[in-house]
Amino acid sequence: MTTVAPETDVRRHELADFLRSRRERITPEQAGLPRGARRRTPGLRREEVAQLSAVGVTWYTWLEQARDITVSPQVLDAVARTLLLDLHERAHLFSLAGAVDPSPGAVCPSITPALSSLIEQLDPVPACIQNSRYDILAYNRTYGRLLCDLDAVAPEDRNCMLLSYTNEDWRSSVVDLDAMCRVMAAKFRASMAGHLAEPAWKALLKRLEAASPEFREIWARHEIVGPGSRTKRFHNRHVGPLLVDHTDLWLGPAAGPRVVTYVPANAESRERLERLYALAPATV
């Protein structure tokens, strides 16, 4: 009878092999360490990675031995920096560890040049790419001026939940603000059900609760709304009223990233979006 190793075992061994391979390719000079005269290990030693990452040598050794140990996102972040991982390698590391990258400014590896080009070609239809946490990962020229000057918002603050509850320009552009805030909170709660223990989700929730009494009051209702298309009314400061049909185009499983579009619902809104596109800067 053939037995199949549990997925967690496979992941741990793949993670161990990946870390070992990346450790062996980093020279001491790249890590800011002297090479020494009697170095036999290719790349860095385990104890050097542990020291540079501010973690225990035994713990890191166990990690490369595929031991069944708990790995926090913060420690993974430190190890990724020590091993000089690029964006795709970093994403692979967190995926193997079954953890969520805690860095709010991390570039999402799912935003390929082709996807960026796709949303640009949708102009003057406003479009962006969001993840299930409502982080805005990429956006086109018209979307960048639809509700606020998104270019002026720090990348770590480009989150629809934060903007809906804390950004006055964004809030003033929504015609039915109270309803939108309730729906956003209800959709966020539904999405968060599968991510309750993840640091990035908990950090966003804590930030919302600290920044907005309105959010705290709505959140306490425990309302749930699933994903779906809706007609929305905005009042853009540059071109006036807009009536648009909101649609999510999923890039994978429903809980993952999606392209969000706001298609004009009438000729007047289309003309105004064309004007907004002409007014917006040529680059995002």
Buried (B, 14 or more C-beta within 10 A) or exposed (E): EEEEEEEEEEBBBBBBEBBBEBBEEBEBEEBEBEEEEEBEEEBBBBEBBBBBBEBEBEBBBBBBEBEEEEBEBEBBBBBBEBBEBEEEBBBBBBBBBEBBBBBBEBBBBBBEEEBBEBBBEBBBBBBBBBBBBBBBBBBBBBBBBBBBBBBEBEEEBBBBBBBBBBBEBBBEBBBEBEEBBBBBBBBBBBBBEEBEEBBBBBEBBEBBEEEBEBBBEBBEEEBEBEEEEEEBBBEBEEBEEBBBBBBBEEBEEEBEBBBBBBBBBEEEBBEBBBBBBEEBEEEB
